[in-house]
Amino acid sequence: MIKLIAIDIDGTLLNDKHEVTDEVQQALHAAKQKGVKVVLCTGRPIGGVKQYLDALNLTEDGDFVIAYNGALVQNAHTNEVVSELTLENKDLQTIYNISKELNTPMHYFDSANLYSPNRQISEYTVLESYLTTVPLSYMPVDEAPEDIIIPKMMFIDKPETLDQTIANIPAEMKDNYMLVKSSPFFLEILNPNVSKGNAVKLLAETLGIKQEEVMAIGDNGNDVTMVQFAGCGVAMGNAIPELKEVANHITATNNENGVAKAINEFVLQ
């Protein structure tokens, strides 16, 4: 029996109009009424999740949320931190220098804001700020506070250019950070121990929920680890091929209420 459902947001929970459809809302409500933990598990910053937690009534006692691709696991009712894995100023300096060597724009977060170190702010940084409703500022790396706590950084560029950047990333960077592509134009750079899979595993263990009682639903590269971990791993119909290969099941697309269909089939019936 499924006791916890971890659900990605963009491309999964949301359709291409960035909406949670009535059908999906009804399925989530029914699962929660049945006593199942419904956990949004996203690459978004925590500030970019709040509107969906509020709209879906996922801020009650016993509700949890996973943000920054697993860097933050938090009680959605009390805001108490269950787990937090971050990066430091020295990491920012390192990654910024690599971004310059690779001629690739980047941006970075603290707990409340999005920063661009590039005076010419990338359209993809503007897009990130718009999608997540997180305030955006220009802040050169040498002006970042010495004690800054960074949940994640991102390389950002046109898909074909970003793919070329990824091919040229130095081995040392791959060894020292978790790198995961969350969209065709976003490469996320995280603490090496961060992944959605690790975060879902930790939360399940904290709640006394077994691996086989976990369901995970996603669509992109940053969802692979949680879909692999879950006893019931579900790929959206619009998911990348790599995710479909590791999933136990494939549901409908995000424009066809795929989340609702998966919950109805594997949780509610």
Secondary structure as GFF3:
##gff-version 3
##sequence-region A 1 269
A	DSSP	beta_strand	4	7	.	.	.	ID=ss1
A	DSSP	pi_helix	9	13	.	.	.	ID=ss2
A	DSSP	alpha_helix	22	33	.	.	.	ID=ss3
A	DSSP	beta_strand	37	41	.	.	.	ID=ss4
A	DSSP	three_ten_helix	46	48	.	.	.	ID=ss5
A	DSSP	alpha_helix	50	55	.	.	.	ID=ss6
A	DSSP	beta_strand	64	67	.	.	.	ID=ss7
A	DSSP	three_ten_helix	68	70	.	.	.	ID=ss8
A	DSSP	beta_strand	72	75	.	.	.	ID=ss9
A	DSSP	beta_strand	81	84	.	.	.	ID=ss10
A	DSSP	alpha_helix	89	101	.	.	.	ID=ss11
A	DSSP	beta_strand	106	109	.	.	.	ID=ss12
A	DSSP	beta_strand	114	116	.	.	.	ID=ss13
A	DSSP	alpha_helix	123	132	.	.	.	ID=ss14
A	DSSP	beta_strand	136	138	.	.	.	ID=ss15
A	DSSP	three_ten_helix	141	143	.	.	.	ID=ss16
A	DSSP	beta_strand	153	156	.	.	.	ID=ss17
A	DSSP	alpha_helix	159	167	.	.	.	ID=ss18
A	DSSP	alpha_helix	171	176	.	.	.	ID=ss19
A	DSSP	beta_strand	178	183	.	.	.	ID=ss20
A	DSSP	beta_strand	186	190	.	.	.	ID=ss21
A	DSSP	alpha_helix	196	207	.	.	.	ID=ss22
A	DSSP	three_ten_helix	211	213	.	.	.	ID=ss23
A	DSSP	beta_strand	214	218	.	.	.	ID=ss24
A	DSSP	three_ten_helix	221	223	.	.	.	ID=ss25
A	DSSP	alpha_helix	224	229	.	.	.	ID=ss26
A	DSSP	beta_strand	232	235	.	.	.	ID=ss27
A	DSSP	alpha_helix	241	246	.	.	.	ID=ss28
A	DSSP	beta_strand	249	250	.	.	.	ID=ss29
A	DSSP	three_ten_helix	254	256	.	.	.	ID=ss30
A	DSSP	alpha_helix	258	263	.	.	.	ID=ss31
A	DSSP	pi_helix	264	268	.	.	.	ID=ss32
###
